[in-house]
Amino acid sequence: MAHSLSAKKRIRQNIKSRMINRGRKSAVKAQIKKFEDAIASGQADVAKTQFTALTKSIDQVAATSTMHKNTASRMKSRLAKKLNAMKA
């Protein structure tokens, strides 16, 4: 257990940031699931609108320290591949 005041404060900050990061990541995962459901059902126009909203939210999460920029880029690339494969 931490003894100094600064270490105790750091523990409190870590708990708060962990909850915020977890919420952001779960929101992105929920949007990905909606996007993949739209692709599975063959709705191209719905998938396209879901993809634009999804890329925006991924970029917003990557702008914070929740997700690395390269991870966000890789996710967007893989989702774009799925969208393009569905269109073709």
GUVO-111365 format. One line per 10 residues: for each residue x, y, z of N, C-alpha, C. Coordinates in steps of 0.02 Angstrom, whole numbers, plus 32768, in hexadecimal, padded with zeros to 4 digits. Example, Ala and Ser with C-alpha at 12.3 -4.5 7.8 and 13.67 -1.06 7.14 Angstrom:
REM GUVO-111365
8294:7EE4:8186:8267:7F1F:8186:8294:7F5B:8186  8282:7F90:8162:82AC:7FCB:8165:8285:8002:818A
***
This chain:
REM GUVO-111365
802A:7FC5:8000:8000:8000:8000:802C:803E:8000  8015:8071:7FDE:803B:80AF:7FD9:803A:80D5:801B  8071:80F6:802A:8077:811B:8069:8075:8166:805E  8097:817E:802B:809A:81C6:8021:8059:81E1:8004  804D:8220:800F:8010:8240:7FF5:800E:8240:7FA9  8048:824C:7F8B:8049:824E:7F41:803B:8208:7F23  8053:81D4:7F44:8046:8190:7F2C:7FFC:817E:7F33  7FDD:8194:7F6B:7F96:8188:7F75:7F6D:81AE:7F41  7F81:81EB:7F33:7F5E:8213:7F00:7F64:81F2:7EBC  7FA0:81D8:7EAD:7FAC:81B8:7E6D:7F7F:817A:7E65
7F74:8157:7E9B:7F48:811C:7E99:7F01:8132:7E88  7EEA:8169:7EA8:7EA7:8182:7E99:7EA2:8198:7E51  7ED5:81BA:7E37:7ED4:81D0:7DF2:7ED3:8195:7DC2  7EF8:8162:7DD2:7EFA:8127:7DA7:7EB6:8105:7DA3  7E94:8102:7DDB:7E51:80E4:7DDD:7E21:810B:7DB0  7E23:814D:7DB5:7DF7:8177:7D8C:7E07:816F:7D42  7E47:8172:7D31:7E59:816E:7CEA:7E4A:8129:7CCE  7E51:80F4:7CF8:7E42:80B1:7CE2:7DF8:80AA:7CD0  7DCD:80C8:7CF8:7D85:80C5:7CEB:7D73:80EC:7CAB  7D92:8125:7CA2:7D85:814E:7C66:7D9C:8128:7C28
7DD9:810C:7C2B:7DF4:80E7:7BF2:7DC9:80AA:7BE1  7DB3:8088:7C15:7D89:804C:7C0B:7D48:805F:7BE9  7D2A:8097:7BFD:7CED:80AD:7BDD:7CF6:80C0:7B94  7D2D:80E2:7B86:7D3B:80F5:7B41:7D45:80B7:7B15  7D6C:8087:7B2E:7D7A:804B:7B06:7D3B:8022:7AFB  7D11:801D:7B2E:7CD3:7FF6:7B26:7CA3:8018:7AF6  7CA2:805B:7AF5:7C78:807E:7AC5:7C8F:8071:7A7E  7CD0:8070:7A73:7CEB:8062:7A30:7CDB:801A:7A1D  7CE2:7FEC:7A4C:7CD3:7FA6:7A3D:7C89:7F9C:7A2C  7C5D:7FC1:7A4D:7C16:7FBD:7A3E:7C08:7FD6:79F7
7C2A:800C:79E4:7C21:8026:79A0:7C3C:7FF6:796C  7C73:7FD5:797C:7C8F:7FA4:794D:7C5E:7F6A:7944  7C3E:7F55:797A:7C0D:7F1F:7975:7BD1:7F33:7949  7BBA:7F71:7950:7B84:7F89:7926:7B99:7F8A:78DC  7BD6:7FA0:78D0:7BF1:7FA3:788C:7BF5:7F5D:786E  7C0F:7F2D:7895:7C15:7EE9:787B:7BD1:7EC7:7871  7BA1:7EDA:789A:7B5D:7EBF:7890:7B3F:7EDA:7850  7B4C:7F1A:7841:7B33:7F38:7803:7B53:7F16:77C7  7B93:7F05:77CC:7BB5:7EE3:7795:7B9A:7E9C:778D  7B8F:7E7A:77C5:7B76:7E36:77C1:7B30:7E33:77A4
7B07:7E66:77B1:7AC4:7E67:7795:7AC2:7E81:774D  7AFA:7E9A:7734:7AFE:7EB1:76EF:7AE3:7EF6:76E2  7ADE:7F1F:7716:7AC5:7F63:770E:7B00:7F92:7702  7B0D:7FA1:76C2:7B48:7FC8:76B0:7B43:8010:76C7  7B07:802F:76BF:7B01:8075:76D1:7B05:807F:771D  7AE8:8051:7743:7AED:8055:778C:7B35:804A:77A2  7B56:801A:7782:7B9C:800C:7794:7BC9:8048:7785  7BBA:806B:774E:7BE2:80A6:773C:7BDA:80DD:7770  7B9D:80EA:7786:7B93:811E:77B9:7BB0:8108:77FC  7BAA:80C8:780C:7BC9:80AE:7849:7C15:80B6:7847
7C32:80AA:780C:7C7A:80AE:7805:7C93:80F5:780F  7C6F:8126:77F4:7C85:816C:77FD:7C81:8180:7846  7C4C:816D:7868:7C45:817C:78B0:7C7A:8157:78D8  7C88:811A:78C4:7CB9:80F2:78E8:7CFF:810E:78E1  7D11:8123:78A6:7D54:8140:789C:7D5C:8180:78C4  7D27:81A7:78C8:7D2A:81E5:78EF:7D35:81D5:7939  7D10:81A6:7953:7D17:8195:799A:7D5B:8175:79A9  7D74:814C:797B:7DB6:812E:7984:7DEB:8165:7986  7DE5:8195:7959:7E15:81CC:7959:7E12:81F5:7999  7DD6:81FF:79B3:7DCF:8225:79F2:7DEE:81FF:7A2C
7DE6:81BD:7A2D:7E04:8196:7A63:7E50:8194:7A5C  7E68:8192:7A1E:7EB0:8191:7A13:7ED1:81D5:7A22  7EA9:820A:7A20:7EC4:824C:7A30:7ED6:8250:7A7A  7EB3:822A:7AA4:7EC5:8226:7AEB:7EFA:81EF:7AF2  7F0E:81E1:7B2E:7F3F:81AB:7B38:7F1D:8167:7B42  7EDD:8163:7B32:7EB9:8124:7B3B:7ED1:80EF:7B09  7EDB:8103:7ACB:7EEE:80D5:7A97:7F28:80F5:7A6F  7F58:80CC:7A5C:7F90:80E5:7A35:7F79:80F5:79EE  7F98:8125:79D0:7F84:813B:798C:7F8D:8103:7959  7FC1:80DB:7960:7FCB:80A4:7930:7F96:806E:7939
7F81:8062:7975:7F4C:8032:7982:7F0B:804A:7961  7EFD:808A:7969:7EC1:80A6:794A:7EC4:80A1:78FE  7EFE:80B0:78E3:7F06:80AC:789B:7EFD:8065:7881  7F18:8035:78A6:7F11:7FEF:7893:7EC8:7FD8:7896  7EA5:7FEE:78C9:7E5D:7FDD:78CE:7E36:7FFA:7894  7E42:8039:7885:7E1E:805A:784E:7E2D:8038:780B  7E6C:8024:7802:7E7F:8003:77C4:7E5B:7FC0:77BC  7E59:7F99:77F1:7E38:7F58:77EE:7DED:7F5E:77E3  7DCE:7F91:7803:7D87:7F9B:77F9:7D78:7FB3:77B2  7DA4:7FDE:7797:7D9B:7FF5:7753:7DA1:7FBB:7722
7DCE:7F8C:7730:7DD4:7F51:7706:7D94:7F29:7705  7D75:7F22:773F:7D36:7EFC:7743:7CFF:7F20:771C  7CFE:7F62:7721:7CCB:7F88:76FD:7CD5:7F83:76B2  7D13:7F89:769B:7D21:7F84:7653:7D14:7F3E:7639  7D22:7F0B:7661:7D15:7EC6:764A:7CCA:7EBB:7644  7CA3:7EDB:7670:7C5B:7ED2:766B:7C3F:7EF6:762D  7C5B:7F2F:761D:7C43:7F54:75E2:7C54:7F30:75A2  7C8D:7F0E:75A0:7CA3:7EED:7563:7C7F:7EAC:7555
***
